[in-house]
C-alpha cells in the first residue's frame, strides 16, 4: 500500500468516526432535552427534576365517572407552575378546581364546586440512569375549599433499562376537615389513605412512549380502620419534545382487594369511581 493510499484510508476512517461521534452527541442532546421534563406518567411520579432556572407550566384535566345507583360525573382541573432550583431540588405551585355533578333522589342532579391551592417539593437523591436505582422524596401540601387540609408524602423509585422505564411510588396522605360549630373550630374527623403506584413505559423513541399504570388506593379513617383497597389499572401514552409534552391515561377500577362492612362489594363505587381518564399538557420555558 502506498503512503498516499494509507493517508486516504486514515482520512476516511477519521471522517466516519467524526460523523459517528457527532451523531451520538446530537442524539444525547436531543434525548437529554426531551427528558428535562419531569413527567412521563399520568399518575406515577419519576425522580426527574427540572434543571436550575427551568420553568414548566402543566395543565391537567381528570374526568371521574360511575357511582353505584347514582349519576356521578366529576371534573378536576389543576394548573401547575414548576421551578427547578438546582441541587436536584424543584418546587411547584398549583391552582386546583373541582366540579362534581351528581344525582339526588329529591332534586334531580346537583352541582358542587371547590377551589384549592397546593405547594409541591421534590428532592432527587439518586439518578436512575447512572445509579442502580433512582430515589426521590416528594411532599405536597394542599388547602381545598378553605376547610380541608391535606398532606401527601411520596417515596419515588425508578429505573431505566434501555428503552424501558419502571417507576414505583409509595404514597401516604393525611386529610383533615375543619368545621365552624358552636362558635369554635371543630376537626374531629381525619383520614390517612395509603396508595401504591406502579408504572411501566416503553420509549419507542425520544418522543413517544407507551406504558401502563397500576394504582392501589387504601382508605383508612378514624374510628373505621382499613375500609377498602381499590385496584385500578390502564394504559398511558406519552408524547414529548424538548419544549412540550402530552400525557393521556385511561384508568378503570378493577376490583376491591379488601372487603369490609363499609365496602362489601367487588368494587368500591361510593368513594371511588368506575372509571377515570386524565390528560396532561406541559410546556417548558
Phi, psi and omega in degrees: 000134180284160179298325179295317180296322178298316179297324180294316180295319178296320180295319179295316179297320180297319180296318180296317179297320180296317179297317179298317181296315180296319178298317180295318179296315179298319179298316180296321179296313179297316182297314182291325178296317180295330185265007174289336174292147190258004181245130173237333181243163181281332186231326183271129181271150172248174185279354181305138172231154179289145175292163183302130179089347180283147180228133175239140170249125179238133176244121185237134177230130178234129173253130180234126184210151175105087170250156179287133176057032182198139168284129182212128178213115181245142179234118180247129176236138177226132173246122189236136171247118180254144182227126174278127185255353185087168182055038177060033182233139174219158176227164181208152178234134184242146162246124187243142176224130182235126178234132181230134175237125186215156182276149178227136186296338182260314190254015181078249177242145179239155179233135175235147180227140175219151173237160181200172181224146181222153174229128185242145173227135177225133183232115180274126182260333175210155186257130184290342182273339182239340176258171180299325179206148177274143181220133177215154175247143187223138175220134178225129178246134186224147170235128182234129175066007180079356183226010180227129178246140180219135174242130182233119181245133180233143163253121188249128175235141175205165181204136172263131174233087186066238178272003183260136177237127178239134181223146178222135177236133167253122191238131175238127180241151173230119183239134182217134178251147181241141177229149177261105182228136178053043177062028174207162182276127177249140179209061184279332186270144174208157175224148178229076177297144173237131186229146175234126181240133179229132185220148175226139176220134172258116180274101182299319172208191183290349183251341191223133178222145176242134184211187182213141180232140173244138179227125177241110184252124181244122183264125177233123185231155179299130178079353182236343178073212182280106188277317183196172178217093185271131180251127178240156175195142180184171186281155177227137177241136180231122172238129186217150169233189178289342186243342181205163178210158175228132177234132178231139182217139175240124191226088175281154175279134182266305190197157171264114185277346183224097182273135178221182177295337179273339179213076188275353186265175183288342175227154179260099187242027171247312177268341177239169183253163178290324184213145173230147176223137184223142173227137180233132175241126180237143179231131180260142180243000000 
